[in-house]
Amino acid sequence: MCDTCGCESGDGRITIMKPGQPGHTHPHEDHVHPHDHDHDHEPEYHHEPGHDQGHPHEHQPAQDHDHPRSAGRIISVETDVLQKNNLLAQRNRGYFEAKSMLVLNLVSSPGSGKTTVLERTLNTLKKEKDLFVIEGDQQTTLDASRISATGIPVVQINTGSGCHLDASMINMAVKELNPSDHSVLMIENVGNLVCPALFDLGENFRVVIVSITEGEDKPLKYPQMFMSADVCLINKTDLLPYVDFSMEKVKEYLHRVNPRLECFELSARTGEGFDVWIDWIRKRQST
Amino acid sequence: MHEFSIALNILEIAESTALQHEAPGISEVEVEVGDAAGVNIEALEFAWESAAGASPLLKQSKLAIHRVPLLFECPRCRHQYSPAELDVICPACGEKDSLLVQGRELKVKSVTLMDP
């Protein structure tokens, strides 16, 4: 069974590929599982941060107090359910930090214009910065082909039936991509406002994109995503004259769930408002 | 659908505990799920049935889910409140920057091992 999405069979296998080259799949069983077999029952805390993939045995990473009872023993575990992903995300983060990279995780619902925002961002910045892209989609390399047309190195992750990218996929994709020091890596997550909110990839900033055609109430309907984001791009402002949409209201809702969220209004189609967003990136990655 | 991968993560933590203690099986797994954890409890229960059903150690186990309600604290007046939905506006003083101090929990509390 696939650890990422729970799929039973091959159609959920993760594929990592570069445009124009055959991809290779990473079925769950093929993942590398470096691990020790050290059965050390003594320590209360036993962290093994070198584990990047699912392995259902060996070590218990948190407190582990035995409380013998007649009807079975209750073992206190107190372990974060997402600790495996979180540990690997921190490993990614350490790698990015050592290379002085800026890493952005772009999340949104499908159709909000993530890829168009990305294309314009890359085209605007490519003369002054080393850029790299990881594309996440359930199927197809359509987005990676669009990015590849900008001349930027890109790796596509197809998650199969998986609804989000996780830290292990980023770990694998980064090895393929081999990004340079002081570069900017932009990760386009799977279009979904729910699941990617839970999975830290090791990014520096999470950027949520919401388009004005989606209505103002997205932040209230999907609060986890907006709560976990650092920046919100309000896209498709060129359509404001044609859509019943209140900028004031959406900002009120955004700040109701996350008062620290930085918001930029822009149109990826016309480029309106892009200079502020591009400046934001420049300030965070001044090479 | 990320509840399935959540269920598998829970399963993995429970299985490793059982193996470490050389238990023949697990009768119950106790988890805490905060209201702001981004997990749908019904979906998690559904996912657990098929995930645990496929595991020899957890086939007969029960997933006991404890919901953790939201709790905000206002940084200005220290008022604590539990809204039904995420809301950073303090109902006591109107400050718009309350911190979520409880409700993001997503952890395995304990597992009950079957006797050998």
Interface residues (C-beta under 8 A of the other chain):
Chain A: M1 D3 T4 C5 G6 H39 H41 G54 H55 P56 H57 E58 H59 Q60 D64 D66 A71 G72 R73 I74 I75 S76 V77 E78 T79 D80 V81 L82 K84 N85 S161 G162 C163 H164 D166 V194 C195 A197 L198 F199 L220 P223 Q224 M227 H255 R256 V257 N258 P259
Chain B: M1 H2 F4 S5 I6 A7 L8 N9 I10 L11 E12 I13 A14 E15 S16 T17 L19 Q20 H21 A23 S27 V31 A36 A37 G38 V39 A47 S50 A51 A54 E85 L86 D87 V88 I89 K96 D97 L100 L106 K107 V108 K109 S110 V111 T112 L113 M114 D115
